[in-house]
Amino acid sequence: MSDSLSITGNLLKVMALFTEGYDRQLYIREVCGLLPLTHGTAYNILTLLEKRGVLESVIKGKIRIFTLRKNNQAQHYCALAESYKRVIFSEEFPDADGIICRITPHLFGPAALFGSYAKRRPDGNSDIDIFVAGDYDRSEIMKISRIFGIRIQVKAYPADLFTEIKRDDPLIKEVYKSHILIKCQDFFIREIF
């Protein structure tokens, strides 16, 4: 077993970019524009992830484009990135995170936060948008919504329907593009791979 696994905050930030839709193609300068990284740091992280079997690259003209590989190693790194996104969310929006922690026991299936909170750009009128591949307790969610004075929108699809239509449904595409997984993250990651 190798003891040389080094996972930095910058590596997790780069991996988080690839969890936006899971089909993202990024080149080095683009990563530098999206994150406060130097060209050299972005290059080192992307090539390290490629060496570890998480990313693959193709050269188009003079540009090297990186994408997620569809393998177990990439799934493990995506799980780390999803956990990282959840931790960052809880630090940036502790009140919303507290509400989500109250909601989670009443969601019966894998769930993700989407919308303005997932994009980390909520305003005073933002509601909490939750997607669940399963069902939820409507009365409990409404009760929590009234207690905290914030609108909570839950969109629920039966799990088997979610699995069947995940590639074609506009809502599911939106959820995968910008999300924070709040329950059963391995289900979402496994479904995309």
C-alpha positions in Angstrom: 0.0 0.0 0.0 1.3 3.4 -0.9 1.7 6.0 1.8 2.3 8.8 -0.7 -1.3 9.8 -1.4 -1.4 13.6 -1.0 -4.7 15.3 -1.3 -4.6 19.1 -1.0 -7.3 21.7 -1.0 -6.3 22.8 -4.4 -6.6 19.2 -5.7 -10.1 19.0 -4.3 -11.1 22.4 -5.8 -9.9 21.1 -9.2 -11.8 17.8 -8.8 -14.9 19.8 -7.8 -14.9 21.5 -11.2 -15.2 18.1 -12.8 -18.2 17.2 -10.7 -20.2 20.0 -12.4 -22.1 17.8 -14.8 -19.4 15.0 -14.6 -18.9 15.5 -18.3 -16.9 18.7 -18.2 -13.9 19.2 -20.5 -11.3 21.6 -19.1 -8.0 22.9 -20.3 -5.2 24.3 -18.0 -5.9 28.1 -18.6 -9.6 27.5 -18.0 -8.9 26.0 -14.6 -6.7 29.0 -13.8 -9.6 31.3 -14.7 -12.1 29.4 -12.6 -9.8 29.0 -9.6 -7.1 31.2 -8.1 -4.3 28.9 -9.3 -1.2 29.6 -11.2 -0.6 27.9 -14.5 2.1 25.7 -13.0 -0.1 24.6 -10.1 -3.0 23.8 -12.3 -0.8 21.9 -14.7 0.8 19.9 -11.8 -2.6 19.0 -10.3 -4.2 18.0 -13.7 -1.2 15.9 -14.7 -1.1 14.2 -11.2 -4.8 13.3 -11.5 -4.1 12.0 -15.0 -1.2 9.9 -13.7 -3.4 8.5 -10.9 -6.0 7.4 -13.5 -8.7 9.9 -12.5 -8.5 12.1 -15.6 -7.6 11.6 -19.2 -6.5 14.1 -21.7 -6.5 14.7 -25.4 -4.6 17.3 -27.3 -6.6 19.5 -29.8 -4.3 21.8 -31.6 -2.1 23.3 -29.0 -4.5 22.8 -26.1 -4.6 19.8 -23.8 -8.1 19.1 -22.7 -8.8 17.0 -19.5 -11.9 15.0 -18.8 -13.0 12.5 -16.1 -12.3 8.9 -16.8 -15.2 6.6 -16.2 -13.5 4.2 -13.7 -13.5 3.3 -10.0 -10.6 5.6 -9.2 -12.4 8.6 -10.7 -15.5 7.6 -8.6 -13.4 7.6 -5.4 -11.9 11.0 -6.2 -15.4 12.4 -7.1 -16.7 11.2 -3.7 -13.9 13.1 -2.0 -14.7 16.2 -4.1 -18.4 15.9 -3.2 -17.6 15.7 0.5 -15.3 18.7 0.2 -18.2 20.7 -1.5 -20.5 19.7 1.4 -18.0 20.9 4.0 -17.4 24.2 2.2 -21.2 24.7 2.0 -21.6 24.1 5.7 -18.9 26.6 6.5 -20.2 29.3 4.1 -23.9 28.9 4.9 -24.2 27.5 8.5 -27.9 28.5 8.8 -28.9 26.8 5.6 -26.8 23.8 6.5 -28.6 23.5 9.8 -32.0 23.5 8.0 -30.7 20.8 5.6 -29.6 18.7 8.5 -33.2 19.0 9.9 -34.7 18.1 6.5 -32.5 15.1 5.7 -34.2 12.5 7.9 -37.5 13.3 6.1 -36.0 12.5 2.6 -36.4 8.9 1.7 -33.8 8.4 -0.9 -30.7 10.0 -2.3 -30.9 13.7 -2.2 -29.1 16.8 -3.5 -29.3 20.5 -3.0 -29.5 22.5 -6.2 -30.3 26.1 -7.3 -28.9 29.3 -5.9 -27.5 27.7 -2.7 -25.7 25.0 -4.6 -24.3 27.7 -6.9 -23.2 29.5 -3.7 -25.1 32.6 -4.7 -28.2 32.9 -2.6 -29.9 36.2 -2.0 -32.5 37.2 0.5 -35.3 35.7 -1.6 -33.6 32.4 -2.2 -35.4 29.2 -1.3 -33.8 25.9 -0.6 -34.2 23.6 -3.6 -33.8 19.9 -2.9 -33.9 17.0 -5.4 -34.7 13.5 -4.1 -34.6 10.3 -6.0 -37.3 8.7 -3.9 -40.0 10.3 -1.7 -40.2 12.7 1.2 -42.5 13.6 4.2 -44.3 16.7 2.9 -45.8 17.6 6.2 -42.5 17.5 8.1 -40.8 19.6 5.3 -43.6 22.2 5.5 -43.3 22.3 9.3 -39.5 22.9 9.1 -40.1 25.5 6.4 -42.5 27.4 8.7 -40.3 27.1 11.7 -37.3 28.7 9.9 -39.2 31.1 7.7 -37.7 29.9 4.5 -39.3 28.3 1.5 -38.2 24.7 0.9 -38.9 23.3 -2.5 -38.5 19.5 -2.9 -38.6 17.9 -6.4 -39.0 14.1 -6.1 -38.7 11.4 -8.7 -39.2 7.7 -8.0 -35.7 6.1 -7.8 -36.4 3.7 -10.7 -37.7 6.6 -12.9 -34.6 8.7 -12.0 -32.3 5.8 -13.1 -34.3 5.4 -16.4 -34.4 9.1 -17.5 -31.3 10.6 -15.9 -29.6 11.4 -19.2 -32.7 13.1 -20.8 -34.5 15.0 -18.1 -33.7 18.8 -17.9 -34.2 18.9 -14.1 -31.8 16.0 -13.5 -29.3 17.6 -15.9 -29.6 20.9 -13.9 -29.1 19.0 -10.6 -26.0 17.2 -11.9 -24.5 20.5 -13.3 -24.7 22.4 -10.0 -25.4 20.5 -6.8 -24.3 19.6 -3.3 -25.0 16.0 -2.4 -26.7 15.8 1.0 -27.7 12.2 1.2 -26.4 8.9 -0.4 -23.7 10.6 -2.5 -22.5 7.2 -3.8 -25.8 6.6 -5.5 -25.5 9.8 -7.6 -21.9 9.2 -8.4 -22.5 5.6 -9.4 -25.5 6.6 -11.6 -23.4 9.1 -13.5 -20.7 6.6 -14.2 
